Amino acid sequence: MSFADITDHIATPVLSITYERHGDPRGIPVVLLHGFPYDIRAYDAVAASLAAGGGFDVYVPFLRGFGTTQFVSGSDPRSGQQGALGQDLLDFIDALALDRPIVAGYDWGGRAACIVAALWPERVRGLVSVDGYNIQDIAYAAVEPSKPEWEATYWYQYYFHSERGRRGLERNREELCELLWRTWSPEWKAAAAEFPRSAVSLHNPAFVDVVVHSYRHRYGLAEGDPRYQGIEDRLAVTPAIGVPTVVLESGADGVGGPTFEASGDRELFTGTFELRHLPGIGHNVPQEAPEAFADAVRTLAGG
């Protein structure tokens, strides 16, 4: 028995998460996690490849604030902090009773995958992470400057720190996010053409609040949701990741600039580790290089 493009919802303590499911329900579970400002369409080709090859039960959820994933309560903070993303993934795994899935992601989704792999290693089979160790060291990074060429690419983060930036995201979300797609993937000629398929997901009613909170919290400019403080405390010590890991390093990522190297995080991975370089590939790795992403997942299937 196999199926593809099945859309469903699952309830967690905070969210009603919409997800697509592909492949063989008897196969190894895989959770594919998108980033900002993308959505589950980034994984269409990856999921199709894994489903076609057999042996994988693939889940692709919308993150909080994206698509049709909704907050259950109108009063819960629309937090975008890293602890919330990690807890959402763990809750998703629990709600579906997934048995040690491979967790794989980039950008925000890579952060969620890294957090679960670091804090609950017994719950996952392996990790695919784009650009290395994505857990934020907030106490350090909020005050210590990066290389100037990296800082220049972070303009959108500083923009969201202001009320002007919040209003800009609210009023011009498609224009702003399409600009990020193009500049973050400078060699991907299809970025502008593919963007409209994902643009609808940016109109989730919680999108602006979640995004703005994410980029303010990581710089110490906004308080976190107290329910995630325990996770944030554990992440503050930059915990090592001991599960089998494949890191995909973009060769043409417009975020951080061409001098960024994921190999600098190597000491934070204490288990089986492989670094794969992807020349010419930008920030949106699964959509730009779906077979490379799917191959990384397949590598971990025997773990």
Rosetta blueprint (number, residue, H / E / L):
1 M L
2 S L
3 F E
4 A E
5 D E
6 I E
7 T E
8 D E
9 H E
10 I E
11 A E
12 T L
13 P L
14 V L
15 L E
16 S E
17 I E
18 T E
19 Y E
20 E E
21 R E
22 H E
23 G E
24 D L
25 P L
26 R L
27 G L
28 I E
29 P E
30 V E
31 V E
32 L E
33 L E
34 H L
35 G L
36 F L
37 P L
38 Y L
39 D L
40 I H
41 R H
42 A H
43 Y H
44 D H
45 A H
46 V H
47 A H
48 A H
49 S H
50 L H
51 A H
52 A H
53 G H
54 G L
55 G L
56 F E
57 D E
58 V E
59 Y E
60 V E
61 P E
62 F L
63 L L
64 R L
65 G L
66 F L
67 G L
68 T L
69 T L
70 Q E
71 F E
72 V L
73 S L
74 G L
75 S L
76 D L
77 P L
78 R L
79 S L
80 G L
81 Q L
82 Q H
83 G H
84 A H
85 L H
86 G H
87 Q H
88 D H
89 L H
90 L H
91 D H
92 F H
93 I H
94 D H
95 A H
96 L L
97 A L
98 L L
99 D L
100 R L
101 P L
102 I E
103 V E
104 A E
105 G E
106 Y L
107 D L
108 W H
109 G H
110 G H
111 R H
112 A H
113 A H
114 C H
115 I H
116 V H
117 A H
118 A H
119 L H
120 W L
121 P H
122 E H
123 R H
124 V L
125 R L
126 G E
127 L E
128 V E
129 S E
130 V E
131 D L
132 G L
133 Y L
134 N L
135 I L
136 Q L
137 D L
138 I H
139 A H
140 Y H
141 A H
142 A L
143 V L
144 E L
145 P L
146 S L
147 K L
148 P H
149 E H
150 W H
151 E H
152 A H
153 T H
154 Y L
155 W H
156 Y H
157 Q H
158 Y H
159 Y H
160 F L
161 H L
162 S L
163 E H
164 R H
165 G H
166 R H
167 R H
168 G H
169 L H
170 E H
171 R H
172 N L
173 R H
174 E H
175 E H
176 L H
177 C H
178 E H
179 L H
180 L H
181 W H
182 R H
183 T H
184 W H
185 S L
186 P L
187 E L
188 W L
189 K L
190 A L
191 A H
192 A H
193 A H
194 E H
195 F H
196 P H
197 R H
198 S H
199 A H
200 V H
201 S H
202 L H
203 H H
204 N L
205 P L
206 A L
207 F H
208 V H
209 D H
210 V H
211 V H
212 V H
213 H H
214 S H
215 Y H
216 R H
217 H H
218 R L
219 Y L
220 G L
221 L L
222 A L
223 E L
224 G L
225 D L
226 P H
227 R H
228 Y H
229 Q H
230 G H
231 I H
232 E H
233 D H
234 R H
235 L H
236 A L
237 V L
238 T L
239 P L
240 A L
241 I E
242 G L
243 V L
244 P L
245 T E
246 V E
247 V E
248 L E
249 E E
250 S E
251 G L
252 A L
253 D L
254 G L
255 V L
256 G L
257 G L
258 P L
259 T L
260 F L
261 E L
262 A H
263 S H
264 G H
265 D H
266 R H
267 E H
268 L H
269 F E
270 T L
271 G L
272 T L
273 F E
274 E E
275 L E
276 R E
277 H E
278 L E
279 P L
280 G L
281 I L
282 G L
283 H L
284 N L
285 V H
286 P H
287 Q H
288 E H
289 A L
290 P H
291 E H
292 A H
293 F H
294 A H
295 D H
296 A H
297 V H
298 R H
299 T H
300 L H
301 A L
302 G L
303 G L
